[in-house]
């Protein structure tokens, strides 16, 4: 297994990436996470899942395309979409580097809390002559706006914790020695809430965002016609 699962309570589960040396994503990682997300989506008792890392320097790496060329983009995209739609709150508790596919995973989570002193996020792909493949264009533009999404994607530079917070990539940065405690407190609070209320509220937020996007597109089309 590329991660460890700790069921802290009926409503709260913690998943810790643990794939030395840098938590690289392989086809096995994708398959194991896809199975986990399927179980998460079907668990009526579960309200919140926290994803963290056993490695303080690497949260989640990019694809290991050299050692594991079978890593499939379609499976990765499906996994991220199902995670974002799951009727639970997914929290990325970020300590260390999350670049490329690691950043794509972070963006697919509902909430993102990051170590102030020890976080690096980035989409480096354009700098190497390729287009990011895991959906960061759509997710970043929704989270930080078009201009900053283009800056992050096209300049292809890393964001430390404070700049990620200023840009809106993460909900909050937290002092490194308090990150685990604060995330645990948030997750424990969510674990006590009503499952259906969480699932329905998340669904309404997502559907409202999509409807606003459609209406905005219609208005834009009318103005340009």
Secondary structure, DSSP 8 states (H G I E B T S, - for coil): --EEEEEEETTEEEEEE--TTTT-B-HHHHHHHHHHHHHHHH-TT--EEEEEESSTTEEE--B-TTT-TT--HHHHHHHHHHHHHSSSEEEEEEEEEEETHHHHHHHHSSEEEEEEEEEEEE--GGGGT----SSHHHHHHHHH-HHHHHIIIII---EEHHHHHHHTSSSEEE-HHHHHHHHHHHHHHHHTS-HHHHHHHHHHHHHHHHHHHHHHHHHHHHHH-
